[in-house]
């Protein structure tokens, strides 16, 4: 009887490991994420931290990547600055948030190598540089959210907060951070 239990245990262990192996080799997407980014006309370019800042652009713990707060920087290196609703329109804020999404995609690509490994965009915190009368924070951060949905589909949907700030570093139009689940 003891040998029968051992044999059953071994068989179940093998079945479980086979299921895990199959899970990890099944593609997450029915398209190539990086090709999709290219089709959207997006160029991924790694950003750099300003000198003297002792943080990481991304930190990994297990299968989660924490993306540091990033601001909008155009491909030419120019920061998008000013208060939304005063210096910039909501639409300009939306486009600024989209630039942050592109920066995060670049950082994520550098960190994990292949964006097809993204299992789920888990959480996004969007901060909008504005005065106290501005109320369309979600419309601004939608620039980020919409791009992540375009790129990752349903896996790009996430929990999110969109809040206003009386100021942001370097007078950036917005700053966004995110948590992303990946697969090895």
N, C-alpha and C positions, 0 to 999 in steps of 0.2 A: 504494500500500500504506500509506504514511504517513497518508493521508487516511482510510483505512478504520479504522486504529487510533484516530484522533482521534474519528471518528464513533462507534465502539464505546464509547470512554471517555465521551463526552457522554451516550449513551443509558444507560449503567450509572449514571452520576452522577444522572441524572434519576430513574431507577427507585429508587435508594437514598434520595433525598430524599423521594420520594413515600411510601415505606415508613415513613420517620421521621415524616412528617406524619400518616400514618394511625395510627401507634403512639401519638402524643401526643394524638390526638383520641378514641381509643377509651376509653370510661369504664372506670375501674379496678374499679368495683363495680356489682353489679346492683341496688343500692338506694342511697338517699341517706343518707350517713353522718350528716349533721346532723339529718335527720329521725329516724334511728334513736336518736340521743342524746336527742332530744326525747321519743320514745316510751318511753325508759327512765326518763323523769322527771328527767333531769339538766339543771340550769341551769348554763350556762357563765358564769363571772364572772372577769374578769381580776384576778390577784393583784398585789400591790405588794411590792417589796423593802423590807426595813427601812431606815430612813435611814442614810446613811453607808456603804453597801455599794456598791463600785464594780465591779459585775458586771452581766451581762445575764441576763434570765430565759431567753433563747434566743439562740443564735448560729448563723448559717447559713454554711456553706461549700459551694459548689456545690449539690448536691441533698441535702445532709444538714443536719438541724437537730439541734443539741446542746441538750437541755433541761437547765438547771441543776438541781441537787439542790433538791427542794422537800419541805416537810413537810406534814402533814395540818392543814388549817384548814377548819373547818365554814363553811357559808354565813353564819352570824352573825358570823364573824370570830374565833371562839374556836379557839385552837390545841389540838390533841389531844396531851397531854403525859403522860409517865411511862414507866416501864420495862415492857415486855411480859413477862408471866409473874410480875411482882411487883405493879405498880400496875394493870395492864390485862390482860385475858384475851387469848388468841390471837385469838379472834373480834373483840374490840375492835381489836386490831392489824390484822386483815384489813380491817375497816371504815375504819381510819385510812389504810391503803395505798390503798384505793379512793378516798378523798378526795384523795390525792396524784394519782391518775390523772385525776380531774376537773380538778384545778388544771393538770396538764400539757395536757389537752385544751384548756382555756381559753387557756393560753399559746400553744399551737400554732395555735389559731384566730386569735389576734391576730397571730401572726407570718406565717401563710401565707394567711389570709383564707377559705379553703374547705377543710374537712377531707376532702373527696373527693379532694384532691391527695395524700393519704398513700399512698405506694407500699408501704412496709413499715416496721414497727417493728423496728429492727435489734437494739438492745442495751439492756438495762435493768440498772442496778445498784441493788439495794435494801439499805438499811442499817437494821437494827432496833435500837432502844434496849433493851438487856436486860442481865442479869447473865450471868456465865460458865456458869451451869447451864442456861440456856435453849437448846433445840435445834431449835425449830420455826420457824426463820427463813423457810423457803420457804412455810409455811402463812400467814404474815403477808403476805409480798410477793405471794402469790397474789391478794390483793384488787386489786392493781394489774393484774397479768397477766390475770385473769379479765375485768375491765372492758374492757381493750384488745381482748381477743378478742371480747367481746360487741359492741363498736363496729365493729371493723375486720375481723372474721372471721379467715380464715387469714392475712391481711396483718398482723394484730395479734400473731401468734405471734412470739416473739423469743428471742434468746440472753439469758441472765440469770444474774446472781449475786445471792444473798441471804445477807447476812452480819450477824453481831451486832457491836454497838459498845457499849462501856461507858458512853458518853455521846454525845449529839447536841446541836447548838445549841438553845438555849431549852428543853432537856429534851424535845424532840419525840419522839413515839412511834416514828417512822420518818422516813427521808429517802430519796428516790428520784431518780435521774437517768436520762436516756434519750437514745438516738440514733434519729432517725426519718428515713427516706428519703422525699423528696417529688418530685412532678413539677410542672414549671412549667405 
